[in-house]
Amino acid sequence: MKQIPLAELVATKGQAFAAKALGVSPAAISKAITAERNISVTCNLDGTFEAHELKSFPAQTALKKSAA
């Protein structure tokens, strides 16, 4: 198993490949990269791919609401 950033997968394999491998649309891949989301893709030994996003907790919007 190897983990790489989503942007690196797209740079090496292409946006269409990444979208198909993760079961999402090419537009979703583009939007995630443009938003600079922290998404790591795991390339499994059987050739499948999984993606996980690392996000801060609590979310920024929750902090803004509770501070008011």
PyRosetta script that sets phi, psi and omega in degrees:
from pyrosetta import init, pose_from_sequence

init()
pose = pose_from_sequence("MKQIPLAELVATKGQAFAAKALGVSPAAISKAITAERNISVTCNLDGTFEAHELKSFPAQTALKKSAA")
pose.set_psi(1, 138.2)
pose.set_omega(1, -179.9)
pose.set_phi(2, -133.4)
pose.set_psi(2, 134.4)
pose.set_omega(2, 177.7)
pose.set_phi(3, -106.7)
pose.set_psi(3, 134.0)
pose.set_omega(3, 176.1)
pose.set_phi(4, -138.1)
pose.set_psi(4, 154.6)
pose.set_omega(4, 175.3)
pose.set_phi(5, -65.5)
pose.set_psi(5, 150.5)
pose.set_omega(5, 179.7)
pose.set_phi(6, -56.3)
pose.set_psi(6, -43.0)
pose.set_omega(6, -178.7)
pose.set_phi(7, -60.6)
pose.set_psi(7, -35.5)
pose.set_omega(7, 178.5)
pose.set_phi(8, -69.3)
pose.set_psi(8, -40.4)
pose.set_omega(8, 176.5)
pose.set_phi(9, -59.8)
pose.set_psi(9, -44.0)
pose.set_omega(9, 179.9)
pose.set_phi(10, -65.4)
pose.set_psi(10, -40.2)
pose.set_omega(10, -179.6)
pose.set_phi(11, -64.8)
pose.set_psi(11, -34.0)
pose.set_omega(11, -177.1)
pose.set_phi(12, -91.6)
pose.set_psi(12, -38.0)
pose.set_omega(12, -174.0)
pose.set_phi(13, -108.4)
pose.set_psi(13, -19.8)
pose.set_omega(13, -179.3)
pose.set_phi(14, 103.1)
pose.set_psi(14, 153.7)
pose.set_omega(14, -177.3)
pose.set_phi(15, -66.4)
pose.set_psi(15, -40.8)
pose.set_omega(15, -178.7)
pose.set_phi(16, -64.9)
pose.set_psi(16, -41.6)
pose.set_omega(16, 178.0)
pose.set_phi(17, -62.2)
pose.set_psi(17, -47.5)
pose.set_omega(17, -178.8)
pose.set_phi(18, -60.1)
pose.set_psi(18, -43.5)
pose.set_omega(18, -179.8)
pose.set_phi(19, -62.2)
pose.set_psi(19, -46.8)
pose.set_omega(19, -179.3)
pose.set_phi(20, -65.0)
pose.set_psi(20, -42.3)
pose.set_omega(20, -178.3)
pose.set_phi(21, -64.0)
pose.set_psi(21, -31.8)
pose.set_omega(21, -178.1)
pose.set_phi(22, -98.6)
pose.set_psi(22, -4.4)
pose.set_omega(22, 176.7)
pose.set_phi(23, 75.0)
pose.set_psi(23, 32.5)
pose.set_omega(23, 177.8)
pose.set_phi(24, -129.4)
pose.set_psi(24, 175.5)
pose.set_omega(24, 179.4)
pose.set_phi(25, -82.9)
pose.set_psi(25, 155.8)
pose.set_omega(25, 174.3)
pose.set_phi(26, -58.0)
pose.set_psi(26, -32.4)
pose.set_omega(26, 178.4)
pose.set_phi(27, -64.8)
pose.set_psi(27, -36.7)
pose.set_omega(27, 178.2)
pose.set_phi(28, -65.6)
pose.set_psi(28, -38.2)
pose.set_omega(28, 177.2)
pose.set_phi(29, -64.2)
pose.set_psi(29, -47.1)
pose.set_omega(29, 179.9)
pose.set_phi(30, -60.2)
pose.set_psi(30, -44.6)
pose.set_omega(30, -179.3)
pose.set_phi(31, -64.0)
pose.set_psi(31, -40.3)
pose.set_omega(31, 179.8)
pose.set_phi(32, -64.7)
pose.set_psi(32, -41.0)
pose.set_omega(32, 179.7)
pose.set_phi(33, -70.1)
pose.set_psi(33, -43.0)
pose.set_omega(33, 178.9)
pose.set_phi(34, -61.3)
pose.set_psi(34, -37.5)
pose.set_omega(34, 179.8)
pose.set_phi(35, -79.4)
pose.set_psi(35, -1.5)
pose.set_omega(35, 179.9)
pose.set_phi(36, 55.4)
pose.set_psi(36, 41.8)
pose.set_omega(36, 177.4)
pose.set_phi(37, -71.1)
pose.set_psi(37, 144.8)
pose.set_omega(37, -176.9)
pose.set_phi(38, -87.0)
pose.set_psi(38, 81.2)
pose.set_omega(38, -176.2)
pose.set_phi(39, -112.9)
pose.set_psi(39, 125.0)
pose.set_omega(39, 176.3)
pose.set_phi(40, -106.6)
pose.set_psi(40, 138.7)
pose.set_omega(40, 179.2)
pose.set_phi(41, -110.9)
pose.set_psi(41, 129.9)
pose.set_omega(41, 176.5)
pose.set_phi(42, -99.8)
pose.set_psi(42, 125.0)
pose.set_omega(42, 175.3)
pose.set_phi(43, -95.9)
pose.set_psi(43, 106.9)
pose.set_omega(43, -177.1)
pose.set_phi(44, -77.3)
pose.set_psi(44, 158.9)
pose.set_omega(44, -178.8)
pose.set_phi(45, -62.4)
pose.set_psi(45, -27.0)
pose.set_omega(45, -179.9)
pose.set_phi(46, -85.0)
pose.set_psi(46, 4.9)
pose.set_omega(46, 177.4)
pose.set_phi(47, 92.6)
pose.set_psi(47, -1.7)
pose.set_omega(47, 178.0)
pose.set_phi(48, -87.4)
pose.set_psi(48, 164.2)
pose.set_omega(48, -178.8)
pose.set_phi(49, -127.0)
pose.set_psi(49, 145.4)
pose.set_omega(49, 175.0)
pose.set_phi(50, -132.5)
pose.set_psi(50, 146.2)
pose.set_omega(50, 178.3)
pose.set_phi(51, -124.4)
pose.set_psi(51, 142.0)
pose.set_omega(51, 178.8)
pose.set_phi(52, -136.0)
pose.set_psi(52, 140.8)
pose.set_omega(52, 179.5)
pose.set_phi(53, -110.9)
pose.set_psi(53, 133.3)
pose.set_omega(53, 175.3)
pose.set_phi(54, -97.5)
pose.set_psi(54, 118.8)
pose.set_omega(54, -178.3)
pose.set_phi(55, -126.7)
pose.set_psi(55, 151.6)
pose.set_omega(55, 176.6)
pose.set_phi(56, -74.2)
pose.set_psi(56, 154.0)
pose.set_omega(56, 179.2)
pose.set_phi(57, -131.0)
pose.set_psi(57, 131.7)
pose.set_omega(57, -4.7)
pose.set_phi(58, -73.6)
pose.set_psi(58, 163.4)
pose.set_omega(58, -179.6)
pose.set_phi(59, -63.9)
pose.set_psi(59, 152.4)
pose.set_omega(59, -178.1)
pose.set_phi(60, -57.5)
pose.set_psi(60, -38.1)
pose.set_omega(60, -179.0)
pose.set_phi(61, -64.1)
pose.set_psi(61, -35.4)
pose.set_omega(61, 179.1)
pose.set_phi(62, -67.0)
pose.set_psi(62, -36.4)
pose.set_omega(62, 178.9)
pose.set_phi(63, -66.1)
pose.set_psi(63, -41.7)
pose.set_omega(63, -179.4)
pose.set_phi(64, -63.4)
pose.set_psi(64, -41.4)
pose.set_omega(64, -178.8)
pose.set_phi(65, -67.2)
pose.set_psi(65, -41.3)
pose.set_omega(65, -176.5)
pose.set_phi(66, -74.8)
pose.set_psi(66, -21.7)
pose.set_omega(66, -179.2)
pose.set_phi(67, -78.1)
pose.set_psi(67, -18.3)
pose.set_omega(67, -176.5)
pose.set_phi(68, -78.1)
pose.dump_pdb("model.pdb")
